[in-house]
Amino acid sequence: MLYYLLFPLAEVWSVFNVFRYITFRSVYAALTAFLLCLLLAPPIIRGLKSRGIGQNIREDGPDRHLKKAGTPTMGGLIILVAMLTSIGLWARWEYYAVGVMTFALLWFGLIGFWDDYLKMVKNQSQGLIARNKLVAQILGSAIIMGVIIYWAGDWEYATCMNVPFVKQPICLPPWLYFIIGMTVIVGASNAVNLTDGLDGLAIGSLALVAGTFVVMSYIVANVKFASYLKIIFIPGGGEMTVVCSAMAGAALGFLWFNAHPAEIFMGDTGSLALGGVLGTTAVLIKQELLLLVVGGVFVAEVCSVILQVVGFKLTGKRIFLMAPLHHHFEIKGWSEPKIIIRFWIVAIMLAVITLSTLKLR
């Protein structure tokens, strides 16, 4: 919105020329989302506490989690409001990628909100039935992929993907690319959700992935950088940098209150929404496979659950003491802050490796 209001004034006052630059708007999108989280969180935390909307703790989980019972949840609302406001202020809406990423944020956020609402307000411990939740996620991802492929039209790279460490992208039949894209979006949404089990673990890791996507979305939208690094150039994709910056800023702002010991949890409202945006961004910037690297912490959490279930059904024995993976280390006796910080360290190293793949081809 600010671009449309203030950039035309550059003809009179040259200072408003800054609004044409993606870097300028990205920085302030991050700052806006960060500050909004700091402003919104305290009253929302008080409001949730006054209404008794607090986290229910599983009895079969680690004993140390029992003391977290009653901590306000549904804090993802803070993230959604901060991101939407920041995107509305700083992004240019004529680029379809902004609309697609915003749709992903709202669609998956609504699924998470409904799940949290049933659990916390209606006291339905199961929340949204898993089957119905998955159907809603698949439907949302199908809409997103349909729009992406339709909008690409006859573009030669419409159904292609960059491959880490490889110079040439791989191009797939539309139906196969559609399925892979849906899998990436739904998988990312659920992966962040599964990781959200310790104070600050998921949101801190997500901030690092979002920061990495800020760099990558800027590079793929710059024809010179893309050509030099031999990756697919995304015409008009620079506005994704603004959205990713807003996500990174909101994540850091929420982490301020979600750091151990957490004052609020983001719940499915936040985790499903942010994961959905991550997956959508990976598809838009043609880095679907690279999401497996930069989001390695989330991938490990999902794989630990899958291995635990499959292993137990096949052998009757558990591979991990408890899944997802962070609970395994809790049962082993690691302190919660140690697990969180070590997972963050891994996330930082994965971000470095991800950025290195741009040159190592």
Secondary structure as GFF3:
##gff-version 3
##sequence-region A 1 361
A	DSSP	alpha_helix	2	6	.	.	.	ID=ss1
A	DSSP	three_ten_helix	7	11	.	.	.	ID=ss2
A	DSSP	three_ten_helix	14	20	.	.	.	ID=ss3
A	DSSP	alpha_helix	22	50	.	.	.	ID=ss4
A	DSSP	three_ten_helix	63	68	.	.	.	ID=ss5
A	DSSP	alpha_helix	76	90	.	.	.	ID=ss6
A	DSSP	alpha_helix	96	120	.	.	.	ID=ss7
A	DSSP	alpha_helix	130	152	.	.	.	ID=ss8
A	DSSP	beta_strand	160	161	.	.	.	ID=ss9
A	DSSP	beta_strand	170	171	.	.	.	ID=ss10
A	DSSP	alpha_helix	174	195	.	.	.	ID=ss11
A	DSSP	alpha_helix	201	220	.	.	.	ID=ss12
A	DSSP	alpha_helix	223	229	.	.	.	ID=ss13
A	DSSP	alpha_helix	239	258	.	.	.	ID=ss14
A	DSSP	alpha_helix	267	284	.	.	.	ID=ss15
A	DSSP	alpha_helix	291	294	.	.	.	ID=ss16
A	DSSP	alpha_helix	296	315	.	.	.	ID=ss17
A	DSSP	alpha_helix	325	331	.	.	.	ID=ss18
A	DSSP	alpha_helix	336	356	.	.	.	ID=ss19
###
